[in-house]
Amino acid sequence: MGLDLRPMGKPKTGYEKRFHQIINIIEGKEKQELSFFDKIKGKKIKTKDELLKEWNNIQISPLETIKAPKVGRDFDANAWLMKAYFKSDKSLSVDEFKKKHNGYYVISYAPEVDGVPVYNSPIEDENSFRGQFLKDCVDLIGEELVNEAWGTKFSGKETLDYGLRLMNIADSIAEKEKLEYLKEQRDAPDSSPETIESKLHIVYSLAKWMTFYGKNGHGFEAYF
């Protein structure tokens, strides 16, 4: 299957402490504790599923951060839906089709393109990054930086730090090889995967992805 990088939600304002506390509890780094008054009130230790539900409820989706239009809320998404309906087999009525897709985010319409990479996963959302491509970049940036992508980062600060380190080494290589133009080029270069151009473009793309989500407070999950 290989490595896919999924952007995580970020805590809503006022829930930062609880957001990270739940992560620590799930990972076994922190224990749940009930106060004397909690016990009197009949509160119980939460199950993992209950903790995950709470965690999801106190976060902002990365799909909101990339400003992806949402069906049922945004004009562009609703227009996309009608195009999709007329291309469908029309086994559902228009109202049924709208109801089925209500709340769907149209990622391809998102204006924050640094959060929607060219090197995305074929089995994940379009704003995920196909981290497995980094395996081809070991000879360019070294094993340490490549292998770091296989470790989930729960905070935006850690994600931003990783992204900036990737960007720094990419800038250094680009200057040395006279490939500075790749930094602003969105589409993959028209060259074989073995070339420095192709590998450096992957690193730049991931660096932009990491710094975008990191500076906006999102971590990422390394899924493999």
N, C-alpha and C positions, 0 to 999 in steps of 0.2 A: 504493500500500500504506500509506504513512504511517508514523508513528513508533510503535514499541512499546518499552517499557522492560522489560528482563528482569533480575531480581535474579541476581547471580552467587553462586557458592559462596564461602566464606571459608576461609582456611587453617587446617588442623588445628594444634593446639598443637605448637610445635617446628618447624613447617614454614613459618613466616611469611616468612623470608628467601628460601627456595627458591621459594615461591609467587610472590612479586613478581619474582624473578630470571627465572623462566620467562616471565612476561608481558613483561619488558623484552627478552628474547632474541627472542621472537616478533615484537615490534614493531620490532626492529632497533636498539634503544637500547643493547644490550649484546651482546657476542660470547661464544660458547661457547669455553671454553679447557680444554685437557687438560694436566694436570701431566706431568712426566717419568715419574712412576710409573704414571699412568693409561695412558700410551702403552705402557709395558712390559707392563702387564696386558692390553693389547689393546682397551682401551676406545675407542669411536669417538664422533665428534660425532653428537648425536641429531638425527633428522629432526623436522620440525614435528609430524607425527603422533605421534611418540614423546614429544615434549615435552608435547603436549596430553593424552596418556594419563597421563603422570606428574602433570601439573597436576590432572587430574580425580581422581586417586587420593589427593591430599594435601589435599583440600578437604572442607568440610562443606556439604551441600546447603541452600539456603534453605528447602526443604520441611521439613527438620528444625527449622529455626529457627521456622517458623510452627506447629510441632508437629502437622503433618498426620498423621493415622493411616495406617499402612502395612499393606497386605494381606499376610497371612502372619505379622504380628507383633502387630497391635493388634486388640482385640475389635471396636471400632466399624468399622474398615475391613473386617474379615471379615463383619460383619453387612451392611454396605453391599454387599459382593460377592454375597452370597446374594440380596439384593433385586434386584441387577442381573441375576443369573442367571435368576431366575424371570420377568423382563421380557424376556429374550433369546429367540431362536428355538429355543434348546436344541439347536442343531446339534452342540454339544460336550457331553460328559458333565460332571458337576459337577467331577470331578477334573481334567479337561482345562481347564475354565474357570478353576479355581483356579490351575493351573500357569501358564496364559497371563497371568494378572493378578498373579501373585506379585511382591511388591515395589512395587506401584502405590500411589502416595500419593493419598489422597482429600482434595484441597485444600478442597473445600466444607465439610468437617468440622473444619477447622483452627480452633483457638480464638483464635489471634493475628490478629484480623481487620484490624488496621492494615496487615498484610502481604498481605492479599487484598482489593484495592480493588474498589469498585463499578464504577469505570471501567476494566474490564479489556479485554484484547484478545480478539476473537472467534476468532483463529487461534493464540493462544498459551496457555500455562497460565494458570489462573485467578489466579495470584499475580503476573502481569505487569500493567503499567499501560499503558493506551492513551494514550501521550504526545501523539498527534496532537490530542487535545482541547485541549491547551495553546495551539494556534494561535488559538483563539477568545478567549484571555485576554490577548493582547498589549496591548489598550487598557486593561486593568486593572492589570497588573504590569510592563509594558514589555518591549521586544524582548530586552534583554540576559538577563533571567531566563528568559524563554521559550526562547530559542535555546540556552541552556546545557544544556537537556535533550537536545539532539542530540549531546552529547559523552559518550562512555562514561567512567565513573569506576570505576577498578579497586580503590579502597580505601574502606573503611567511613568513614574520616575525611572524605574528600572528599564522599561521599554525604550524611553527616550535616550537613556544613557547608551544602551546597546546600539540604537539607531545612529547616534552621533559618532560612535566609534567606527561603525561601518562606513559612514559618510566620510570621515577623516581619511581612512585608508583608501577609499575609492578616489577621493580627490588627489591624494598623493600619487596613486598609480596613473590617474588620468593626466596629471601634469607631466609625469615622466614619459608617458607614451604618446603625448599630444592627442589625447582623446577627451578633452574637456567637454566637447559638444554632447557627449553621451549623457551628461548630467541632466540636460534639459530635454532629451529625446524620450518621448513616451513609448513608442513602439520599438519592439526588438530590432536590433540591427540586421541588415540583410547579409549575414555572414555565417559561416559554419559554427556549430556549438563549441568547437574546440578553440576558437580564436579568443584573444584577449578582449576584443570588442564585445563579444557575446557574453563572456563571463563578467566583465566589468559592468555591463548594463544590468545584469541580474543583481549584482551587489548594490548598484545605485537604486534600483527599483525597491529592493528590500529596505535599504536605508531610509528612503522617502516614506515607505509604508510604516516603518517603526517610529520614525520621528513624528509623523502625522498623528498616529494614535497615541504615542507617548505624551506629546505636548498637550493633547486633548484629554489626558487623564485615563487612558485605557491601557490595560495590560493585554497579554495574548496567551492563548493556550497552544502548546505544542502537542499536536495530535498525530500519533503514528502507531 
